[in-house]
Amino acid sequence: MISAGALDGVKILDLTRILAGPTATQLLGDLGADVVKIENPGKGDDTRSWGPPFVPDADGNDTPESAYYLCANRNKRSVAVDLATPEGVETIRALARESDVLVENFKVGGLKKYGLDYDTLSALNPGLVYCSITGFGQDGPRASQPGYDFLAQAMGGIMSLTGDPEGEPTKVGVGIADVMCGMYATVGILAALRHRERTGEGQHIDVALFDCQLAWLINEGTNSFLSGQDPARRGNQHPNIVPYAAFPTADGHVVLTVGNDLQFQRWCAVAGVPDWVADPRFATNAARVRNRDALHALMNPLMKTRSSGDWTDALVAAGVPCGPVNSVSGAFADPQARHRGMKMRMDHPTSATGAVDLIGNPLKLSKTPVTYRRPPPTLGEHTQAVLNEARDREQT
């Protein structure tokens, strides 16, 4: 028998849309929380229409559920509420009174005009953990500006580091600023719930895309602090480890990630160049970083002499991290991804096949494993059920 999730019994009121907020609330839902997703009755979450591709129905027509929407909205119940009406506002107030967590990503001050801001709702529910996700935070000179993932990547420095050294600044291929912001928001919510467990008091969590983007500059940010210089764009190469790059082979590319001197010695043995170990230009990682161009000039023609499969098999056997550059479908077809359940299938009411494929949760908890209880909901699918539950609780 599967144990209840770690967050079983925790009620999340989700007023978010797009990706950062839904990423956080889906993760909380996977961990067992009851997530009620509030959506505009007309169009719902903006990402419902962000396609193609869309889920096809039995007649081959597109349904209102895009792949983008599906990626971040399982384990939620959709309730359609119009915040522009007094009845809608009162519905949110009623749900907030009995919620443990409220997550929203309106513009700064956007919910205050409805009386749904933290100060107002915390007076009704002092234990409420209220998480606000915005582009630039609740204060500061840019607080009023809207924020999107692409903008955060540009202004937050990552685009200056990503892409070909001779090409244009390039964003990461997915909404990574949104995803990481959702992760930070989740950590903050869990910490606030722990504080409430000890003290009984809720609090306001202020999370910004821009702040989170700056935070995950990690070593390149501190490289800049320490050197006093902006890091260079290096394409697939690493600023502090060499060799750590994609190398051409006889039939494609492999990624080689040599993390220490012993691994470099093993690579040299497999490659048939053991004398390179004693070369002062390459003997240590620090030396290799300083002489990366010289080392790569020697490695590139050597790597082209064997196939990707040959290199991968030989280097993995020798304990040197090496692997293919997979397509997305190839990545999920990898036997390790399949073994770990990183592609999973859920029943879905509007799909022609009766199901949709989704990306699995990477968390593996031995006592309270994640569960997949509800597929991404159709717009307003649970409105009546959730409101009836709230009404019944008021009457008891």
C-alpha positions as CSV (number, residue, x, y, z in Angstrom):
1,M,0.0,0.0,0.0
2,I,1.4,3.4,-1.0
3,S,1.7,5.9,1.9
4,A,-0.1,9.2,1.8
5,G,2.1,11.9,0.3
6,A,4.3,14.1,2.4
7,L,1.9,17.0,2.0
8,D,-1.3,15.0,2.3
9,G,-3.8,17.3,4.0
10,V,-2.2,20.6,2.9
11,K,-4.6,22.8,0.9
12,I,-3.1,25.0,-1.8
13,L,-5.1,27.8,-3.4
14,D,-3.4,28.4,-6.8
15,L,-4.0,31.7,-8.4
16,T,-1.1,31.3,-10.9
17,R,-0.9,30.8,-14.6
18,I,1.8,30.3,-17.3
19,L,4.8,28.4,-15.9
20,A,6.6,29.6,-12.7
21,G,3.6,29.4,-10.4
22,P,2.1,26.2,-11.9
23,T,5.5,24.5,-11.7
24,A,5.6,25.2,-7.9
25,T,2.0,24.1,-7.4
26,Q,2.3,21.0,-9.5
27,L,5.3,19.9,-7.5
28,L,3.4,20.5,-4.3
29,G,0.5,18.5,-5.7
30,D,2.8,15.6,-6.7
31,L,3.9,15.6,-3.0
32,G,0.3,15.0,-1.9
33,A,-1.2,18.5,-1.5
34,D,-4.7,19.3,-2.6
35,V,-4.3,22.0,-5.2
36,V,-7.3,24.1,-6.3
37,K,-6.4,26.0,-9.5
38,I,-8.4,29.2,-10.0
39,E,-9.0,30.0,-13.6
40,N,-10.8,32.7,-15.5
41,P,-14.1,31.2,-16.8
42,G,-13.5,32.5,-20.3
43,K,-10.1,31.3,-21.3
44,G,-8.5,29.8,-18.2
45,D,-4.7,29.6,-17.9
46,D,-3.1,31.4,-20.9
47,T,-1.0,28.3,-21.7
48,R,-4.1,26.3,-22.6
49,S,-4.0,28.1,-26.0
50,W,-0.2,28.0,-26.3
51,G,0.1,25.5,-29.2
52,P,0.1,23.5,-31.3
53,P,0.5,20.8,-30.3
54,F,-2.9,20.2,-28.5
55,V,-4.5,17.1,-27.2
56,P,-6.6,15.7,-30.1
57,D,-10.1,14.5,-29.4
58,A,-11.7,11.4,-30.9
59,D,-12.5,13.3,-34.1
60,G,-9.0,14.5,-34.6
61,N,-9.8,18.1,-33.5
62,D,-7.7,20.1,-31.2
63,T,-9.0,20.3,-27.6
64,P,-8.3,23.4,-25.4
65,E,-5.4,21.5,-23.6
66,S,-2.0,22.3,-25.2
67,A,1.1,20.4,-24.4
68,Y,2.4,23.5,-22.7
69,Y,-0.5,23.5,-20.3
70,L,-0.2,19.8,-19.7
71,C,3.4,20.1,-18.6
72,A,2.7,21.9,-15.3
73,N,-0.9,21.2,-14.2
74,R,-1.4,17.7,-13.1
75,N,-2.6,16.9,-9.6
76,K,-4.8,20.0,-9.5
77,R,-8.6,20.7,-9.5
78,S,-9.7,23.5,-11.8
79,V,-12.3,26.0,-10.5
80,A,-13.6,28.7,-12.8
81,V,-14.1,32.0,-10.9
82,D,-14.5,35.5,-12.3
83,L,-12.5,37.8,-10.0
84,A,-14.2,40.8,-11.7
85,T,-17.4,40.0,-9.8
86,P,-18.2,40.4,-6.0
87,E,-19.3,36.8,-6.0
88,G,-16.0,35.6,-7.4
89,V,-14.0,37.6,-4.9
90,E,-16.1,36.2,-2.0
91,T,-15.5,32.7,-3.4
92,I,-11.7,33.2,-3.2
93,R,-12.0,34.7,0.3
94,A,-14.0,31.6,1.4
95,L,-11.4,29.2,-0.1
96,A,-8.5,31.3,1.4
97,R,-9.9,31.1,4.9
98,E,-9.5,27.3,4.9
99,S,-6.3,27.1,2.8
100,D,-2.8,26.5,4.1
101,V,-1.1,28.1,1.1
102,L,-2.0,30.7,-1.5
103,V,0.2,31.1,-4.5
104,E,-0.3,34.0,-7.0
105,N,1.5,35.7,-9.8
106,F,-0.4,38.9,-10.4
107,K,1.3,42.2,-10.9
108,V,2.5,43.9,-7.7
109,G,-0.7,45.2,-6.0
110,G,-2.9,43.5,-8.6
111,L,-4.9,41.6,-6.0
112,K,-5.1,44.5,-3.4
113,K,-8.0,46.1,-5.3
114,Y,-10.0,42.9,-4.8
115,G,-9.1,42.6,-1.2
116,L,-7.2,39.5,-1.9
117,D,-3.8,40.7,-0.9
118,Y,-1.7,39.2,1.9
119,D,-2.5,41.8,4.6
120,T,-6.3,41.3,4.0
121,L,-6.3,37.6,3.8
122,S,-3.9,37.0,6.6
123,A,-6.3,38.9,8.9
124,L,-8.9,36.3,7.9
125,N,-6.5,33.4,8.2
126,P,-3.4,34.2,10.3
127,G,-1.8,30.9,9.4
128,L,-1.9,31.5,5.7
129,V,1.4,31.1,3.8
130,Y,1.0,33.5,0.9
131,C,3.5,33.3,-1.9
132,S,3.7,36.1,-4.5
133,I,5.7,35.4,-7.8
134,T,6.5,38.4,-9.9
135,G,9.0,39.5,-12.5
136,F,11.1,41.8,-10.3
137,G,9.7,41.4,-6.7
138,Q,7.4,43.4,-4.5
139,D,9.7,46.4,-4.1
140,G,12.6,48.2,-5.9
141,P,12.7,50.4,-9.0
142,R,11.5,47.7,-11.4
143,A,8.8,46.3,-9.1
144,S,5.9,47.6,-11.3
145,Q,7.4,46.1,-14.6
146,P,5.9,42.9,-16.0
147,G,8.3,40.0,-16.2
148,Y,8.6,37.0,-18.5
149,D,11.1,34.1,-18.7
150,F,12.9,35.5,-21.8
151,L,13.2,38.9,-20.2
152,A,14.6,37.4,-17.0
153,Q,17.1,35.4,-18.9
154,A,18.2,38.5,-20.9
155,M,18.4,40.9,-17.9
156,G,19.7,38.3,-15.5
157,G,22.9,37.5,-17.4
158,I,22.4,33.9,-18.6
159,M,22.0,34.9,-22.2
160,S,25.5,36.5,-22.2
161,L,26.9,33.1,-21.3
162,T,24.8,30.9,-23.6
163,G,25.3,30.2,-27.2
164,D,28.2,30.0,-29.7
165,P,31.1,32.3,-28.8
166,E,30.8,34.0,-32.2
167,G,27.0,34.0,-32.3
168,E,24.3,36.1,-30.8
169,P,23.3,35.9,-27.1
170,T,21.0,32.9,-26.7
171,K,18.3,31.9,-24.3
172,V,18.1,28.4,-22.8
173,G,15.8,26.3,-25.0
174,V,13.1,26.0,-22.2
175,G,11.6,28.5,-19.8
176,I,14.4,27.8,-17.3
177,A,14.0,31.1,-15.4
178,D,10.3,30.2,-14.8
179,V,11.1,26.7,-13.8
180,M,13.8,27.7,-11.3
181,C,11.6,30.4,-9.9
182,G,9.0,27.8,-9.3
183,M,11.6,25.6,-7.5
184,Y,12.7,28.4,-5.3
185,A,9.0,29.2,-4.5
186,T,8.4,25.6,-3.6
187,V,11.4,25.7,-1.2
188,G,10.1,28.9,0.4
189,I,6.6,27.5,0.8
190,L,7.9,24.3,2.5
191,A,10.1,26.4,4.8
192,A,7.2,28.6,5.7
193,L,5.0,25.6,6.4
194,R,7.7,24.3,8.8
195,H,7.7,27.7,10.6
196,R,3.9,27.7,10.9
197,E,4.1,24.1,12.3
198,R,6.3,25.5,15.1
199,T,4.6,28.9,15.7
200,G,1.2,28.8,14.1
201,E,1.9,31.9,12.1
202,G,1.8,32.3,8.3
203,Q,3.9,34.7,6.3
204,H,4.3,36.4,2.9
205,I,6.9,35.0,0.5
206,D,8.2,37.3,-2.2
207,V,9.8,35.5,-5.1
208,A,11.0,37.2,-8.3
209,L,12.1,35.8,-11.7
210,F,14.9,38.2,-11.9
211,D,16.3,37.4,-8.4
212,C,16.1,33.7,-9.1
213,Q,17.8,34.1,-12.4
214,L,20.7,35.9,-10.7
215,A,20.9,33.3,-8.0
216,W,21.4,30.4,-10.5
217,L,24.3,32.1,-12.2
218,I,26.2,30.3,-9.4
219,N,29.9,29.8,-10.3
220,E,29.9,32.3,-13.2
221,G,28.4,35.0,-11.0
222,T,31.1,34.4,-8.4
223,N,33.8,34.1,-11.2
224,S,32.8,37.6,-12.2
225,F,33.0,38.9,-8.6
226,L,36.4,37.4,-8.0
227,S,38.0,38.2,-11.3
228,G,36.4,41.6,-11.8
229,Q,35.6,40.6,-15.4
230,D,32.5,39.5,-17.2
231,P,32.7,35.8,-18.1
232,A,33.1,35.0,-21.8
233,R,30.5,33.0,-23.8
234,R,32.1,29.6,-24.4
235,G,29.3,27.6,-26.1
236,N,29.4,24.1,-24.7
237,Q,32.6,24.5,-22.8
238,H,33.0,25.0,-19.0
239,P,34.6,28.1,-17.6
240,N,36.5,26.2,-14.8
241,I,36.9,22.6,-16.0
242,V,38.8,21.2,-19.1
243,P,38.1,19.1,-21.1
244,Y,34.4,19.6,-20.6
245,A,32.7,20.1,-24.0
246,A,31.0,18.5,-27.0
247,F,33.5,16.8,-29.3
248,P,33.0,15.8,-32.9
249,T,33.3,12.0,-33.6
250,A,33.4,10.0,-36.8
251,D,29.6,9.9,-36.9
252,G,28.3,12.7,-34.6
253,H,29.2,14.2,-31.3
254,V,29.7,13.1,-27.7
255,V,29.9,15.1,-24.6
256,L,33.0,14.6,-22.4
257,T,32.9,15.9,-18.9
258,V,36.3,15.3,-17.3
259,G,35.9,16.5,-13.7
260,N,39.3,15.8,-12.2
261,D,42.9,14.8,-13.1
262,L,42.4,11.1,-12.6
263,Q,39.6,11.1,-15.2
264,F,41.9,13.0,-17.6
265,Q,44.5,10.3,-17.1
266,R,42.0,7.6,-17.9
267,W,40.9,9.5,-21.0
268,C,44.5,9.7,-22.2
269,A,44.8,5.9,-21.7
270,V,41.7,5.2,-23.7
271,A,42.7,7.6,-26.4
272,G,46.2,6.2,-26.7
273,V,48.1,9.3,-25.7
274,P,49.4,8.5,-22.2
275,D,52.3,10.9,-22.6
276,W,49.9,13.9,-22.4
277,V,49.5,13.2,-18.7
278,A,53.1,14.4,-18.1
279,D,52.8,17.5,-20.4
280,P,52.9,20.5,-18.0
281,R,50.2,22.2,-20.1
282,F,47.7,19.5,-19.4
283,A,48.9,17.8,-16.1
284,T,46.4,19.6,-13.9
285,N,42.9,21.0,-14.4
286,A,44.2,24.5,-13.7
287,A,46.8,24.1,-16.4
288,R,44.2,22.7,-18.8
289,V,41.9,25.6,-18.2
290,R,44.8,28.0,-19.1
291,N,45.7,25.9,-22.2
292,R,42.2,24.8,-23.3
293,D,42.7,26.0,-26.9
294,A,45.9,24.0,-27.3
295,L,44.4,20.9,-25.8
296,H,41.2,21.0,-27.8
297,A,43.3,21.5,-31.0
298,L,44.9,18.2,-30.3
299,M,41.8,16.4,-29.1
300,N,39.4,17.3,-31.9
301,P,41.1,15.4,-34.7
302,L,41.7,12.5,-32.3
303,M,38.1,12.3,-31.3
304,K,37.0,12.2,-35.0
305,T,38.9,8.9,-35.5
306,R,36.3,6.8,-33.7
307,S,32.5,6.6,-33.6
308,S,30.3,8.1,-30.8
309,G,29.4,4.6,-29.7
310,D,33.0,3.4,-29.5
311,W,34.0,6.4,-27.5
312,T,31.1,6.2,-25.1
313,D,31.5,2.5,-24.5
314,A,35.2,2.7,-23.9
315,L,35.2,5.8,-21.8
316,V,32.2,4.7,-19.6
317,A,34.0,1.4,-19.0
318,A,37.1,3.3,-17.9
319,G,35.2,5.5,-15.5
320,V,35.3,8.7,-17.6
321,P,31.9,10.6,-17.9
322,C,30.9,10.6,-21.5
323,G,27.6,10.3,-23.4
324,P,25.7,11.0,-26.6
325,V,23.9,14.3,-27.5
326,N,20.3,13.0,-27.5
327,S,17.3,14.4,-29.1
328,V,14.3,14.9,-26.7
329,S,12.7,11.7,-27.8
330,G,16.1,9.9,-27.6
331,A,16.6,11.2,-24.0
332,F,13.3,9.7,-22.8
333,A,14.0,6.5,-24.7
334,D,17.2,6.0,-22.8
335,P,17.0,2.9,-20.7
336,Q,17.9,4.9,-17.6
337,A,15.1,7.4,-18.2
338,R,12.7,4.5,-18.7
339,H,13.8,2.7,-15.6
340,R,13.4,5.8,-13.5
341,G,9.9,6.5,-14.8
342,M,10.6,9.9,-16.3
343,K,7.9,9.4,-18.9
344,M,4.6,8.5,-17.5
345,R,1.0,8.2,-18.8
346,M,-2.2,9.4,-17.3
347,D,-5.9,9.0,-18.2
348,H,-7.3,12.1,-19.8
349,P,-11.0,12.7,-20.5
350,T,-10.7,14.7,-23.8
351,S,-7.9,12.7,-25.5
352,A,-8.7,10.5,-28.4
353,T,-6.6,7.7,-26.8
354,G,-8.1,8.4,-23.4
355,A,-4.6,9.2,-22.0
356,V,-1.7,11.7,-22.3
357,D,2.0,11.2,-21.8
358,L,3.7,13.5,-19.2
359,I,7.1,14.0,-17.7
360,G,7.6,12.2,-14.4
361,N,8.6,13.8,-11.2
362,P,12.3,13.2,-10.4
363,L,11.9,13.0,-6.6
364,K,12.2,9.5,-5.2
365,L,11.0,9.5,-1.6
366,S,11.2,6.1,0.2
367,K,8.4,6.7,2.7
368,T,6.1,9.3,1.0
369,P,6.6,8.8,-2.8
370,V,5.1,11.3,-5.2
371,T,1.8,10.2,-6.7
372,Y,-0.1,11.0,-9.9
373,R,-3.7,11.2,-8.8
374,R,-5.3,13.7,-11.3
375,P,-4.5,14.5,-14.9
376,P,-4.2,18.2,-15.9
377,P,-7.9,19.3,-15.5
378,T,-10.2,20.7,-18.1
379,L,-11.2,24.3,-17.5
380,G,-13.6,24.5,-14.6
381,E,-13.8,20.7,-14.3
382,H,-14.0,20.7,-10.5
383,T,-15.8,24.0,-9.9
384,Q,-19.0,22.5,-8.5
385,A,-17.3,19.8,-6.4
386,V,-14.9,22.2,-4.8
387,L,-17.5,24.8,-4.0
388,N,-19.9,22.2,-2.6
389,E,-17.1,20.9,-0.3
390,A,-16.4,24.4,0.9
391,R,-20.2,25.0,1.5
392,D,-20.5,21.7,3.4
393,R,-17.6,22.6,5.7
394,E,-19.1,26.0,6.5
395,Q,-22.3,24.3,7.5
396,T,-20.6,21.8,9.9
